[in-house]
C-alpha cells in the first residue's frame, strides 16, 4: 500500500534535473528524515516551481511513496519566505545542507536534528554567533549518528588539565606527548565537557574536534561550501 504524507514539514537540501520536465529533490523532513522525491515541472508552472524548489524555504510537502524508495511530490506550499542569509553566512547554511545530504541515513527521522536545523537557519538569518550556531548543529548531528565523543580517555580516565590528548575517530581520546597539531589540551577538553566556551582556545579546540569527527564521517569527500567560502575570502 502506498505511503502518503500530507502537510509534511520539510526543506529542499539538494536538487537536480531528472528526466524530462522533472526535478529530483533531496528533502529533509520532520517525520521521514532525508528522502528523495521526483517533482514534475510543467511549462505552465515552471516559474512558480522554480521559486518554490529552492533551499532554505520552509515547505509544507504533499508526498506519495510507491514500491521504490523514491517519493512523488505532488505539491509544495511555502510556509514563509526564504531565510534571508547573506554572505558570508550563506556558506554556513550551505554547509548544513551538505552535512544533512551526505551524512544522514535515508528515511531515518530525527525530529531533534530537524529542529536544530531550523534553529540554525533562524539564527544565521538574525546574524547571531556563527561559531556556536555551527558547533551546536554539528554536535547534535554527530550525536544523532552515534559518534558523539566520550569526554574521557578510552581507558575511562578523566582528563588532566596539564596533559595533552589525541582523538581517534570511532575510538576516543588517548593521552599523548607527541608534538602534533591535532593534540587537544586537557584544560580545553575539560572546558568543552563543561560547556564553558568563554576562552578562545577552547572554541578553537571544539571546532577542531568536530572537524576531525565530521571529516572522518565524510570519508574523504570534499564539501563545496568550504571551497565556496575560500573563494569568497580570496575575492573579498
C-alpha positions in Angstrom: 0.0 0.0 0.0 1.5 3.4 -1.0 2.7 5.6 1.8 1.1 9.1 1.8 2.5 12.1 3.6 0.3 15.2 3.6 1.3 18.5 5.1 4.8 17.2 5.9 7.2 19.9 7.1 10.5 19.9 5.2 13.2 21.7 3.3 14.9 21.1 0.0 18.6 20.4 0.6 19.6 19.4 -2.9 18.1 19.3 -6.4 19.0 18.4 -10.0 17.2 17.8 -13.3 15.6 14.4 -13.7 14.4 13.0 -17.0 12.2 15.4 -19.0 10.3 18.1 -17.2 11.1 16.8 -13.7 13.4 17.5 -10.8 15.0 15.1 -8.4 14.8 16.7 -5.0 16.5 15.6 -1.8 14.4 16.7 1.1 15.0 16.8 4.8 11.7 16.3 6.6 10.4 16.3 10.1 8.8 12.8 10.2 10.7 10.9 7.5 14.2 12.3 7.7 16.1 12.6 4.4 14.1 11.4 1.4 14.4 11.7 -2.4 11.4 12.8 -4.4 10.5 13.5 -8.0 8.7 16.7 -8.8 7.2 17.3 -12.3 7.6 20.8 -13.7 5.2 21.7 -16.5 5.7 24.8 -18.7 2.7 26.5 -17.2 4.0 26.1 -13.6 7.8 26.3 -14.3 8.1 29.9 -13.0 6.2 29.1 -9.7 8.1 25.8 -9.3 11.5 27.4 -9.6 10.5 29.8 -6.9 9.4 27.0 -4.6 12.0 24.4 -5.2 14.9 26.3 -3.6 16.9 25.7 -0.4 16.2 27.4 2.9 12.4 27.8 2.3 10.2 26.1 4.9 7.7 24.0 3.0 4.5 22.0 3.5 5.0 18.9 1.4 2.5 16.5 -0.2 4.2 13.2 -0.9 3.4 9.7 -2.0 5.7 6.7 -2.0 5.2 3.7 -4.2 7.2 0.5 -4.2 10.6 2.1 -4.5 12.3 4.4 -2.1 11.7 7.3 -4.4 8.8 9.5 -3.5 6.5 11.6 -5.7 6.0 15.2 -4.8 2.5 16.4 -5.8 2.7 19.8 -4.2 4.8 22.1 -2.1 3.5 25.1 -0.3 5.7 27.8 1.1 5.2 28.4 4.8 7.3 31.6 5.0 9.7 33.4 2.7 13.2 32.0 2.3 15.6 32.7 5.2 17.5 35.8 4.3 21.0 34.6 4.9 23.6 36.8 3.3 27.3 36.2 2.6 29.4 35.0 4.2 26.9 33.2 6.4 25.2 31.7 3.4 28.2 29.4 3.1 27.5 28.1 6.6 23.9 27.4 5.6 25.1 25.5 2.5 27.4 23.6 4.8 24.5 22.5 7.0 22.7 21.2 3.9 25.7 19.3 2.7 26.0 17.6 6.1 22.4 16.6 6.0 22.7 15.4 2.4 25.9 13.3 2.9 25.7 12.1 6.5 22.1 11.4 7.4 20.6 8.0 6.9 17.7 7.9 4.4 14.2 7.7 5.9 15.6 7.8 9.4 13.7 10.6 11.1 15.4 12.7 13.8 13.0 15.4 14.9 15.6 16.8 17.3 18.0 17.3 14.3 15.3 18.8 12.2 14.6 21.3 15.0 18.3 22.1 15.3 18.5 22.7 11.5 15.5 25.1 11.6 17.0 26.9 14.7 20.4 27.2 12.9 18.8 28.9 9.9 16.8 31.3 12.1 19.9 32.3 14.0 22.0 32.7 10.8 19.3 35.0 9.5 19.5 37.0 12.7 23.3 37.3 12.4 23.9 35.6 15.7 27.2 34.0 16.8 28.0 31.9 13.7 30.6 29.8 15.6 28.2 28.5 18.2 25.4 28.0 15.6 27.6 25.6 13.6 29.1 23.9 16.6 25.6 23.3 18.2 24.3 21.8 14.9 27.4 19.7 14.4 27.2 18.4 18.0 23.5 17.4 17.6 24.2 15.8 14.2 27.2 13.8 15.5 25.2 12.6 18.5 22.2 11.6 16.3 24.6 9.5 14.2 26.0 7.8 17.3 29.5 9.4 17.1 29.4 11.8 20.0 32.8 11.7 21.8 33.0 10.5 25.4 34.8 13.2 27.3 37.2 10.9 29.0 40.1 8.7 27.7 39.4 5.3 26.1 40.5 3.8 29.4 37.8 5.7 31.2 40.1 8.2 32.9 39.3 11.8 33.4 41.2 14.5 31.6 44.1 16.1 33.3 44.4 19.8 32.8 48.2 19.7 32.3 48.1 16.8 29.8 47.5 16.5 26.1 45.4 14.1 24.1 44.8 12.9 20.6 41.3 12.0 19.3 40.9 8.8 17.3 37.6 8.9 15.5 35.3 6.0 16.5 37.7 5.1 19.3 38.2 8.1 21.6 40.9 10.1 23.4 44.4 8.9 24.1 46.9 10.7 26.2 49.9 11.7 24.1 53.2 13.5 24.5 53.9 13.8 20.7 54.0 17.2 19.1 51.1 17.2 16.8 48.7 20.0 15.7 45.8 17.5 16.3 46.5 17.4 20.0 44.0 18.7 22.5 44.9 20.1 25.9 43.3 18.6 28.9 42.3 22.1 30.0 40.3 22.7 26.8 38.7 19.3 26.9 37.5 19.8 30.5 36.0 23.2 29.4 34.3 21.5 26.4 32.9 18.8 28.7 31.5 21.5 31.0 30.3 23.6 28.0 32.4 26.5 29.0 33.4 28.3 25.8 34.5 31.6 27.2 38.1 31.0 26.3 39.2 31.5 22.6 41.5 28.4 22.8 38.5 26.2 23.9 36.4 27.4 21.0 39.3 26.6 18.6 39.6 23.1 20.2 35.9 22.5 19.8 35.9 23.4 16.2 39.0 21.2 15.6 37.4 18.3 17.4 34.2 18.4 15.5 36.1 18.8 12.2 38.0 15.7 12.9 34.8 13.8 13.5 32.9 15.2 10.6 35.8 14.6 8.2 36.1 11.0 9.3 32.3 10.6 8.6 32.7 12.2 5.2 35.4 9.7 4.4 37.4 11.9 2.1 34.5 13.6 0.4 35.1 17.4 -0.1 32.4 19.9 0.6 31.5 22.6 -1.9 30.6 25.0 0.9 34.2 25.1 2.1 35.5 25.7 -1.4 33.0 28.5 -2.0 33.9 30.1 1.3 37.6 30.0 0.4 36.9 31.6 -3.0 34.8 34.3 -1.3 37.7 35.2 1.0 40.1 35.4 -2.0 37.9 37.9 -3.9 36.7 39.9 -0.8 
